Amino acid sequence: MRILYTVLFYLLLPFILLRLWWRGIKAPEYRRRWHERFAFYSQRYPNPVIWFHAVSVGEAESLFPLIKRLQHAYPQEHLLITTTTPTGSARVKAVLQNTVSHVYLPYDLPDALHRFTRCFKPKLAVIMETEIWPNLYAHCGKQQIPLYLINARLSERSARSYRSIPWLIHPALAQVKHIGTQTPEDVQRFAAIGARNPVTTMGNIKFDVEIAKDTSENGLQLKAGLFSGRFVWLLASTHKGEEALFLPLYQQLKEQIPELLLLIAPRHPERFEEVKQLSRQQQLDCVTRTSGMACKKGTDVYLLDTLGELKLFYAAADVAFVGGSMVPTGGHNVLEAAAVGVPVLFGPYMANFKAIAAGILKQDAAIQCLTLGSVRQTILTLYADPAFRTALIAKGQAFVQANQGATTRVFDLLKAELAQTP
């Protein structure tokens, strides 16, 4: 039945390419390097490789500590990281530079996968979270490439969808040598969709976030230099529709917190200009990071229109609201903000980080705001009560530290596999 899936994929290919072209209108990087998505390469790459796949920025960020540990333990090995999005690609290149090879993951087509494995000759394949590609998994099995699924998570909704196509999912999962999940509930769901090889709970490697020792100090220096010591409210990883909700709220809060400054970090680079124009339409004075300008007394919005600096700006903020959670996007990772040391707020839509949200709330280490009114009241409370801010920061950092260790468990699993690999 995988033949039917493959034929359908080929038939849909024109529409997939049209979507790629359409996304490239706002984000030109989607139009570049398209040949990599078919595994056509213009240069030679080292091989054989240990291959990791991380879809986008979030998965790549959580993978970096594991990659660096492997590089230290196995300096002779060549590593390959594939991503799906240009932002993920940019982050891999910025952090790891030329210490790894990087290309986009090819489409799940037999000919592209054959070219891909012929070029890189993977000795081990490691897929982050839940990327189940039937042809890719089958190809790894055919080529005898040990395949691991790590930091795996599976929502009940996704599990129901997968259970409806057992003829496609069961053979794919049969090729996975080991699935390391985030929670025991994920173990049960993977078993329910047909996983028969070992499925074990290893924890979430996102807890093993790396925070440089000088991040806090540099953040405070940034706050003094760019923001003149103002009370900074950071909106992190925002999506379309969220800024339109928060900009009027900022204007209301400004009446009670005159020194308030709104710092916005959109999730996607193609929205930087959109958010700047939206701020100006609201008659708010907006300064961008790329302008190099510091905020004046009358500055309302500071737009972080760069990538890779979010940790630094968490350290420069007095309170952070992690976006993608006030609109039904599914939320984003709140652990990085908590680890840096800033009071963390998030909205009602956290389906993609359900376990983390539940855990951090159980420890009173973050605040979930279900309405804009709740956001407003929470920021006023945090502004008026520095001791409450300090306590929230301490609980957030303790929550992150108490749940670390998944990277070590995954490293030990891969180490055992590499010991068996010629």
PyMOL commands that set and color helices and strands:
alter all, ss='L'
color gray80, all
select helices_A, chain A and resi 2-26+28-31+34-38+57-73+86-99+110-120+134-142+156-163+166-173+184-192+205-208+215-226+242-254+269-281+289-291+310-316+335-340+351-362+372-384+386-402+406-420
alter helices_A, ss='H'
color red, helices_A
select strands_A, chain A and resi 49-53+78-83+101-104+122-128+147-152+176-181+199-201+231-238+260-266+286-288+301-303+319-322+344-346+367-368
alter strands_A, ss='S'
color yellow, strands_A
deselect
rebuild
show_as cartoon
